[in-house]
Amino acid sequence: MFQLTNQEFEILMSQFAISSWGGTRKLPFAFSELEATMLSSVLRSDVAIEASILVVRAFVAARNLLNNPLILEVKELQNDVNK
């Protein structure tokens, strides 16, 4: 588990609708794919196991999305524009 940096948190906040009445006062913590897999290996209940499988599938889907040729091309174009 690791704590997000200010920059990572700002990016995360810009991608989701947040309430106007406030927000978090501390930077949130997150799990890497490896850490989520390690956590799933120690959980025993049926609900915990099912949730762990869904979390790992979400990481795999995110990785596949990030490696999508169209996404990579858009990132490349953004880099060219930002130069």
N, CA, C and O atoms as a printed pandas DataFrame, in Angstrom:
     atom_number atom_name residue_name chain_id  residue_number  x_coord  y_coord  z_coord
0              1         N          MET        A               1    0.851   -1.169    0.000
1              2        CA          MET        A               1    0.000    0.000    0.000
2              3         C          MET        A               1    0.899    1.235    0.000
3              4         O          MET        A               1    1.925    1.264    0.679
4              5         N          PHE        A               2    0.510    2.245   -0.760
5              6        CA          PHE        A               2    1.294    3.469   -0.809
6              7         C          PHE        A               2    0.357    4.665   -0.813
7              8         O          PHE        A               2   -0.820    4.550   -1.157
8              9         N          GLN        A               3    0.890    5.807   -0.429
9             10        CA          GLN        A               3    0.089    7.027   -0.394
10            11         C          GLN        A               3    0.303    7.807   -1.688
11            12         O          GLN        A               3    1.431    7.974   -2.149
12            13         N          LEU        A               4   -0.802    8.281   -2.264
13            14        CA          LEU        A               4   -0.714    9.051   -3.495
14            15         C          LEU        A               4    0.007   10.375   -3.251
15            16         O          LEU        A               4   -0.066   10.934   -2.156
16            17         N          THR        A               5    0.694   10.870   -4.262
17            18        CA          THR        A               5    1.313   12.190   -4.183
18            19         C          THR        A               5    0.247   13.240   -4.466
19            20         O          THR        A               5   -0.849   12.908   -4.919
20            21         N          ASN        A               6    0.562   14.495   -4.204
21            22        CA          ASN        A               6   -0.378   15.577   -4.507
22            23         C          ASN        A               6   -0.759   15.574   -5.977
23            24         O          ASN        A               6   -1.932   15.730   -6.315
24            25         N          GLN        A               7    0.226   15.395   -6.857
25            26        CA          GLN        A               7   -0.035   15.401   -8.298
26            27         C          GLN        A               7   -0.944   14.232   -8.689
27            28         O          GLN        A               7   -1.887   14.419   -9.458
28            29         N          GLU        A               8   -0.674   13.041   -8.177
29            30        CA          GLU        A               8   -1.509   11.881   -8.484
30            31         C          GLU        A               8   -2.944   12.103   -8.001
31            32         O          GLU        A               8   -3.904   11.750   -8.687
32            33         N          PHE        A               9   -3.073   12.693   -6.810
33            34        CA          PHE        A               9   -4.391   12.940   -6.254
34            35         C          PHE        A               9   -5.151   13.973   -7.084
35            36         O          PHE        A               9   -6.355   13.829   -7.294
36            37         N          GLU        A              10   -4.467   15.004   -7.554
37            38        CA          GLU        A              10   -5.111   16.015   -8.397
38            39         C          GLU        A              10   -5.613   15.398   -9.701
39            40         O          GLU        A              10   -6.711   15.713  -10.160
40            41         N          ILE        A              11   -4.805   14.518  -10.295
41            42        CA          ILE        A              11   -5.221   13.829  -11.519
42            43         C          ILE        A              11   -6.444   12.969  -11.240
43            44         O          ILE        A              11   -7.398   12.964  -12.018
44            45         N          LEU        A              12   -6.415   12.246  -10.132
45            46        CA          LEU        A              12   -7.540   11.397   -9.756
46            47         C          LEU        A              12   -8.794   12.229   -9.540
47            48         O          LEU        A              12   -9.874   11.852   -9.996
48            49         N          MET        A              13   -8.662   13.359   -8.848
49            50        CA          MET        A              13   -9.807   14.223   -8.565
50            51         C          MET        A              13  -10.381   14.810   -9.845
51            52         O          MET        A              13  -11.592   15.001   -9.948
52            53         N          SER        A              14   -9.529   15.097  -10.821
53            54        CA          SER        A              14  -10.011   15.704  -12.060
54            55         C          SER        A              14  -10.786   14.706  -12.921
55            56         O          SER        A              14  -11.504   15.105  -13.837
56            57         N          GLN        A              15  -10.644   13.418  -12.631
57            58        CA          GLN        A              15  -11.312   12.391  -13.428
58            59         C          GLN        A              15  -12.650   11.958  -12.847
59            60         O          GLN        A              15  -13.397   11.226  -13.496
60            61         N          PHE        A              16  -12.961   12.398  -11.635
61            62        CA          PHE        A              16  -14.188   11.984  -10.974
62            63         C          PHE        A              16  -14.943   13.203  -10.469
63            64         O          PHE        A              16  -14.343   14.208  -10.086
64            65         N          ALA        A              17  -16.248   13.100  -10.474
65            66        CA          ALA        A              17  -17.071   14.167   -9.904
66            67         C          ALA        A              17  -16.934   14.102   -8.389
67            68         O          ALA        A              17  -17.049   13.032   -7.792
68            69         N          ILE        A              18  -16.690   15.251   -7.773
69            70        CA          ILE        A              18  -16.553   15.286   -6.323
70            71         C          ILE        A              18  -17.584   16.241   -5.751
71            72         O          ILE        A              18  -18.081   17.126   -6.447
72            73         N          SER        A              19  -17.896   16.057   -4.497
73            74        CA          SER        A              19  -18.898   16.899   -3.864
74            75         C          SER        A              19  -18.349   18.306   -3.660
75            76         O          SER        A              19  -17.139   18.509   -3.556
76            77         N          SER        A              20  -19.257   19.265   -3.604
77            78        CA          SER        A              20  -18.843   20.662   -3.430
78            79         C          SER        A              20  -18.681   21.018   -1.958
79            80         O          SER        A              20  -18.186   22.102   -1.645
80            81         N          TRP        A              21  -19.083   20.138   -1.049
81            82        CA          TRP        A              21  -19.044   20.473    0.370
82            83         C          TRP        A              21  -17.717   20.160    1.033
83            84         O          TRP        A              21  -17.554   20.416    2.226
84            85         N          GLY        A              22  -16.813   19.640    0.330
85            86        CA          GLY        A              22  -15.525   19.380    0.965
86            87         C          GLY        A              22  -14.774   18.278    0.267
87            88         O          GLY        A              22  -15.052   17.950   -0.886
88            89         N          GLY        A              23  -13.845   17.723    0.956
89            90        CA          GLY        A              23  -13.055   16.646    0.390
90            91         C          GLY        A              23  -12.145   16.073    1.452
91            92         O          GLY        A              23  -12.293   16.360    2.639
92            93         N          THR        A              24  -11.232   15.285    1.025
93            94        CA          THR        A              24  -10.319   14.653    1.961
94            95         C          THR        A              24   -9.253   15.631    2.426
95            96         O          THR        A              24   -8.820   16.492    1.661
96            97         N          ARG        A              25   -8.836   15.505    3.661
97            98        CA          ARG        A              25   -7.795   16.378    4.210
98            99         C          ARG        A              25   -6.418   15.712    4.128
99           100         O          ARG        A              25   -5.385   16.368    4.259
100          101         N          LYS        A              26   -6.431   14.409    3.910
101          102        CA          LYS        A              26   -5.185   13.653    3.800
102          103         C          LYS        A              26   -5.143   12.982    2.441
103          104         O          LYS        A              26   -6.182   12.668    1.861
104          105         N          LEU        A              27   -3.951   12.764    1.942
105          106        CA          LEU        A              27   -3.805   12.048    0.675
106          107         C          LEU        A              27   -4.221   10.591    0.875
107          108         O          LEU        A              27   -3.835    9.972    1.866
108          109         N          PRO        A              28   -5.004   10.035   -0.057
109          110        CA          PRO        A              28   -5.478    8.655    0.092
110          111         C          PRO        A              28   -4.366    7.644   -0.169
111          112         O          PRO        A              28   -3.344    7.951   -0.784
112          113         N          PHE        A              29   -4.598    6.445    0.312
113          114        CA          PHE        A              29   -3.695    5.327    0.078
114          115         C          PHE        A              29   -4.242    4.475   -1.053
115          116         O          PHE        A              29   -5.447    4.476   -1.307
116          117         N          ALA        A              30   -3.373    3.753   -1.730
117          118        CA          ALA        A              30   -3.774    2.902   -2.847
118          119         C          ALA        A              30   -2.956    1.615   -2.818
119          120         O          ALA        A              30   -1.903    1.540   -2.186
120          121         N          PHE        A              31   -3.465    0.610   -3.515
121          122        CA          PHE        A              31   -2.762   -0.664   -3.658
122          123         C          PHE        A              31   -2.269   -0.799   -5.087
123          124         O          PHE        A              31   -2.945   -0.383   -6.028
124          125         N          SER        A              32   -1.093   -1.380   -5.246
125          126        CA          SER        A              32   -0.622   -1.740   -6.585
126          127         C          SER        A              32   -1.258   -3.079   -6.947
127          128         O          SER        A              32   -1.864   -3.732   -6.097
128          129         N          GLU        A              33   -1.124   -3.481   -8.186
129          130        CA          GLU        A              33   -1.673   -4.766   -8.621
130          131         C          GLU        A              33   -1.071   -5.915   -7.819
131          132         O          GLU        A              33   -1.786   -6.827   -7.404
132          133         N          LEU        A              34    0.227   -5.873   -7.602
133          134        CA          LEU        A              34    0.899   -6.932   -6.832
134          135         C          LEU        A              34    0.372   -6.974   -5.405
135          136         O          LEU        A              34    0.106   -8.052   -4.874
136          137         N          GLU        A              35    0.220   -5.824   -4.787
137          138        CA          GLU        A              35   -0.270   -5.781   -3.405
138          139         C          GLU        A              35   -1.699   -6.288   -3.299
139          140         O          GLU        A              35   -2.044   -6.975   -2.337
140          141         N          ALA        A              36   -2.539   -5.954   -4.285
141          142        CA          ALA        A              36   -3.918   -6.444   -4.284
142          143         C          ALA        A              36   -3.940   -7.963   -4.415
143          144         O          ALA        A              36   -4.755   -8.631   -3.779
144          145         N          THR        A              37   -3.056   -8.503   -5.230
145          146        CA          THR        A              37   -2.970   -9.958   -5.394
146          147         C          THR        A              37   -2.483  -10.613   -4.105
147          148         O          THR        A              37   -2.993  -11.658   -3.700
148          149         N          MET        A              38   -1.492   -9.992   -3.461
149          150        CA          MET        A              38   -0.988  -10.537   -2.199
150          151         C          MET        A              38   -2.081  -10.518   -1.126
151          152         O          MET        A              38   -2.229  -11.474   -0.365
152          153         N          LEU        A              39   -2.836   -9.430   -1.075
153          154        CA          LEU        A              39   -3.926   -9.330   -0.106
154          155         C          LEU        A              39   -4.972  -10.410   -0.352
155          156         O          LEU        A              39   -5.485  -11.014    0.590
156          157         N          SER        A              40   -5.283  -10.646   -1.611
157          158        CA          SER        A              40   -6.302  -11.650   -1.926
158          159         C          SER        A              40   -5.871  -13.052   -1.502
159          160         O          SER        A              40   -6.715  -13.920   -1.282
160          161         N          SER        A              41   -4.569  -13.277   -1.388
161          162        CA          SER        A              41   -4.105  -14.614   -1.013
162          163         C          SER        A              41   -4.314  -14.909    0.471
163          164         O          SER        A              41   -4.256  -16.072    0.870
164          165         N          VAL        A              42   -4.554  -13.897    1.296
165          166        CA          VAL        A              42   -4.746  -14.141    2.728
166          167         C          VAL        A              42   -6.203  -14.036    3.159
167          168         O          VAL        A              42   -6.540  -14.377    4.293
168          169         N          LEU        A              43   -7.072  -13.567    2.264
169          170        CA          LEU        A              43   -8.485  -13.439    2.604
170          171         C          LEU        A              43   -9.177  -14.781    2.437
171          172         O          LEU        A              43   -8.879  -15.526    1.504
172          173         N          ARG        A              44  -10.102  -15.092    3.340
173          174        CA          ARG        A              44  -10.682  -16.435    3.347
174          175         C          ARG        A              44  -12.183  -16.492    3.070
175          176         O          ARG        A              44  -12.656  -17.514    2.573
176          177         N          SER        A              45  -12.942  -15.457    3.364
177          178        CA          SER        A              45  -14.394  -15.551    3.184
178          179         C          SER        A              45  -14.745  -15.533    1.703
179          180         O          SER        A              45  -13.981  -15.037    0.874
180          181         N          ASP        A              46  -15.913  -16.081    1.385
181          182        CA          ASP        A              46  -16.346  -16.133   -0.016
182          183         C          ASP        A              46  -16.492  -14.740   -0.603
183          184         O          ASP        A              46  -16.119  -14.506   -1.752
184          185         N          VAL        A              47  -17.033  -13.811    0.180
185          186        CA          VAL        A              47  -17.216  -12.433   -0.289
186          187         C          VAL        A              47  -15.858  -11.770   -0.520
187          188         O          VAL        A              47  -15.671  -11.080   -1.523
188          189         N          ALA        A              48  -14.915  -11.972    0.394
189          190        CA          ALA        A              48  -13.581  -11.378    0.245
190          191         C          ALA        A              48  -12.867  -11.946   -0.973
191          192         O          ALA        A              48  -12.197  -11.209   -1.696
192          193         N          ILE        A              49  -12.998  -13.225   -1.205
193          194        CA          ILE        A              49  -12.355  -13.852   -2.360
194          195         C          ILE        A              49  -12.956  -13.312   -3.655
195          196         O          ILE        A              49  -12.226  -12.998   -4.595
196          197         N          GLU        A              50  -14.284  -13.202   -3.707
197          198        CA          GLU        A              50  -14.938  -12.676   -4.902
198          199         C          GLU        A              50  -14.533  -11.221   -5.157
199          200         O          GLU        A              50  -14.284  -10.830   -6.297
200          201         N          ALA        A              51  -14.471  -10.426   -4.083
201          202        CA          ALA        A              51  -14.059   -9.023   -4.225
202          203         C          ALA        A              51  -12.614   -8.933   -4.705
203          204         O          ALA        A              51  -12.287   -8.077   -5.528
204          205         N          SER        A              52  -11.758   -9.799   -4.203
205          206        CA          SER        A              52  -10.350   -9.796   -4.607
206          207         C          SER        A              52  -10.208  -10.133   -6.088
207          208         O          SER        A              52   -9.403   -9.525   -6.792
208          209         N          ILE        A              53  -10.980  -11.088   -6.551
209          210        CA          ILE        A              53  -10.942  -11.454   -7.969
210          211         C          ILE        A              53  -11.362  -10.267   -8.827
211          212         O          ILE        A              53  -10.750   -9.993   -9.860
212          213         N          LEU        A              54  -12.399   -9.570   -8.402
213          214        CA          LEU        A              54  -12.862   -8.398   -9.153
214          215         C          LEU        A              54  -11.807   -7.286   -9.171
215          216         O          LEU        A              54  -11.630   -6.616  -10.188
216          217         N          VAL        A              55  -11.116   -7.094   -8.061
217          218        CA          VAL        A              55  -10.071   -6.065   -8.006
218          219         C          VAL        A              55   -8.934   -6.409   -8.963
219          220         O          VAL        A              55   -8.459   -5.546   -9.701
220          221         N          VAL        A              56   -8.502   -7.651   -8.953
221          222        CA          VAL        A              56   -7.420   -8.066   -9.845
222          223         C          VAL        A              56   -7.862   -7.948  -11.306
223          224         O          VAL        A              56   -7.076   -7.532  -12.157
224          225         N          ARG        A              57   -9.104   -8.308  -11.597
225          226        CA          ARG        A              57   -9.616   -8.156  -12.968
226          227         C          ARG        A              57   -9.631   -6.685  -13.384
227          228         O          ARG        A              57   -9.356   -6.358  -14.539
228          229         N          ALA        A              58   -9.952   -5.805  -12.442
229          230        CA          ALA        A              58   -9.955   -4.369  -12.741
230          231         C          ALA        A              58   -8.548   -3.896  -13.089
231          232         O          ALA        A              58   -8.375   -3.097  -14.010
232          233         N          PHE        A              59   -7.536   -4.382  -12.358
233          234        CA          PHE        A              59   -6.150   -4.024  -12.677
234          235         C          PHE        A              59   -5.770   -4.519  -14.072
235          236         O          PHE        A              59   -5.125   -3.800  -14.835
236          237         N          VAL        A              60   -6.165   -5.734  -14.398
237          238        CA          VAL        A              60   -5.853   -6.287  -15.717
238          239         C          VAL        A              60   -6.542   -5.466  -16.804
239          240         O          VAL        A              60   -5.928   -5.161  -17.826
240          241         N          ALA        A              61   -7.805   -5.106  -16.596
241          242        CA          ALA        A              61   -8.530   -4.300  -17.578
242          243         C          ALA        A              61   -7.880   -2.931  -17.740
243          244         O          ALA        A              61   -7.771   -2.423  -18.856
244          245         N          ALA        A              62   -7.450   -2.334  -16.636
245          246        CA          ALA        A              62   -6.787   -1.023  -16.712
246          247         C          ALA        A              62   -5.477   -1.129  -17.485
247          248         O          ALA        A              62   -5.168   -0.262  -18.302
248          249         N          ARG        A              63   -4.708   -2.181  -17.236
249          250        CA          ARG        A              63   -3.447   -2.363  -17.943
250          251         C          ARG        A              63   -3.693   -2.556  -19.436
251          252         O          ARG        A              63   -2.972   -2.004  -20.267
252          253         N          ASN        A              64   -4.708   -3.337  -19.769
253          254        CA          ASN        A              64   -5.044   -3.552  -21.180
254          255         C          ASN        A              64   -5.481   -2.252  -21.841
255          256         O          ASN        A              64   -5.135   -1.993  -22.994
256          257         N          LEU        A              65   -6.231   -1.445  -21.124
257          258        CA          LEU        A              65   -6.675   -0.161  -21.664
258          259         C          LEU        A              65   -5.490    0.756  -21.902
259          260         O          LEU        A              65   -5.420    1.425  -22.933
260          261         N          LEU        A              66   -4.558    0.794  -20.958
261          262        CA          LEU        A              66   -3.386    1.667  -21.087
262          263         C          LEU        A              66   -2.459    1.220  -22.209
263          264         O          LEU        A              66   -1.721    2.034  -22.764
264          265         N          ASN        A              67   -2.491   -0.063  -22.547
265          266        CA          ASN        A              67   -1.638   -0.579  -23.622
266          267         C          ASN        A              67   -2.352   -0.611  -24.963
267          268         O          ASN        A              67   -1.806   -1.120  -25.942
268          269         N          ASN        A              68   -3.562   -0.074  -25.020
269          270        CA          ASN        A              68   -4.331   -0.011  -26.252
270          271         C          ASN        A              68   -3.613    0.918  -27.232
271          272         O          ASN        A              68   -3.255    2.035  -26.859
272          273         N          PRO        A              69   -3.393    0.482  -28.478
273          274        CA          PRO        A              69   -2.671    1.316  -29.449
274          275         C          PRO        A              69   -3.290    2.703  -29.639
275          276         O          PRO        A              69   -2.567    3.684  -29.818
276          277         N          LEU        A              70   -4.604    2.788  -29.602
277          278        CA          LEU        A              70   -5.258    4.084  -29.772
278          279         C          LEU        A              70   -4.935    5.017  -28.595
279          280         O          LEU        A              70   -4.675    6.203  -28.795
280          281         N          ILE        A              71   -4.952    4.487  -27.391
281          282        CA          ILE        A              71   -4.609    5.287  -26.203
282          283         C          ILE        A              71   -3.156    5.731  -26.277
283          284         O          ILE        A              71   -2.841    6.880  -25.968
284          285         N          LEU        A              72   -2.271    4.831  -26.682
285          286        CA          LEU        A              72   -0.856    5.187  -26.796
286          287         C          LEU        A              72   -0.655    6.293  -27.834
287          288         O          LEU        A              72    0.175    7.182  -27.644
288          289         N          GLU        A              73   -1.409    6.236  -28.923
289          290        CA          GLU        A              73   -1.302    7.267  -29.960
290          291         C          GLU        A              73   -1.800    8.619  -29.442
291          292         O          GLU        A              73   -1.200    9.656  -29.727
292          293         N          VAL        A              74   -2.890    8.604  -28.686
293          294        CA          VAL        A              74   -3.405    9.850  -28.103
294          295         C          VAL        A              74   -2.390   10.442  -27.137
295          296         O          VAL        A              74   -2.171   11.654  -27.140
296          297         N          LYS        A              75   -1.774    9.615  -26.317
297          298        CA          LYS        A              75   -0.750   10.081  -25.383
298          299         C          LYS        A              75    0.416   10.709  -26.148
299          300         O          LYS        A              75    0.941   11.751  -25.757
300          301         N          GLU        A              76    0.809   10.060  -27.236
301          302        CA          GLU        A              76    1.906   10.583  -28.065
302          303         C          GLU        A              76    1.549   11.947  -28.654
303          304         O          GLU        A              76    2.376   12.859  -28.687
304          305         N          LEU        A              77    0.315   12.070  -29.115
305          306        CA          LEU        A              77   -0.147   13.362  -29.645
306          307         C          LEU        A              77   -0.172   14.431  -28.570
307          308         O          LEU        A              77    0.195   15.579  -28.818
308          309         N          GLN        A              78   -0.602   14.056  -27.378
309          310        CA          GLN        A              78   -0.622   15.011  -26.259
310          311         C          GLN        A              78    0.790   15.469  -25.926
311          312         O          GLN        A              78    1.019   16.648  -25.653
312          313         N          ASN        A              79    1.730   14.540  -25.949
313          314        CA          ASN        A              79    3.116   14.901  -25.673
314          315         C          ASN        A              79    3.645   15.868  -26.728
315          316         O          ASN        A              79    4.363   16.814  -26.403
316          317         N          ASP        A              80    3.286   15.631  -28.002
317          318        CA          ASP        A              80    3.718   16.523  -29.066
318          319         C          ASP        A              80    3.140   17.924  -28.896
319          320         O          ASP        A              80    3.826   18.918  -29.137
320          321         N          VAL        A              81    1.890   17.999  -28.486
321          322        CA          VAL        A              81    1.224   19.290  -28.278
322          323         C          VAL        A              81    1.846   20.031  -27.099
323          324         O          VAL        A              81    1.981   21.254  -27.132
324          325         N          ASN        A              82    2.222   19.293  -26.063
325          326        CA          ASN        A              82    2.770   19.908  -24.851
326          327         C          ASN        A              82    4.217   20.335  -24.981
327          328         O          ASN        A              82    4.745   20.994  -24.086
328          329         N          LYS        A              83    4.878   19.972  -26.088
329          330        CA          LYS        A              83    6.304   20.314  -26.266
330          331         C          LYS        A              83    6.451   21.757  -26.656
331          332         O          LYS        A              83    7.570   22.233  -26.850
